[in-house]
């Protein structure tokens, strides 16, 4: 009789565990803050197979082996990130907050309503930063595209 009772208890416990697993809430990680144009490494819960970013203009994520995630700030603002297991179940739901650059060498110059950013360490050089005036940003982007593309001009032309 005790063998039958023990078997029923185990079956009941397994059934209860299965029901709890189906209705378990996804883990809510603390909000994650990253600076624009910077990357941050995160360790994810086991079983993560897919990452979904709500607004890829704000943040980008690359899932690496061993549950490592590389999170990159792309634009200012806030978005959500979901981590899914192979069955499509949400195992983590968190908010990604992307803030402005935190570097101490950043100098911002305002010329009327136009904004220009410089990295000053130790000499000041133009810096490509979201929020700068369109002409300033476009000129730097064009130079960087020309340099990186071997003369192909891969950047946007400066507006006239």
Secondary structure, DSSP 8 states (H G I E B T S, - for coil): -HHHHHHHHHHHHHHHHHHHHHH---B----EEEEBT-EEEEE--TT--EEEES-TTTEEEEEEGGGEEEEEE-SSEEEEEEEE-TTS-EEEEEEEEEE----TTEEEEEETTEEEEEEESSSEEE---TTS-HHHHHHHHHHHHHHHTTSS--S-----
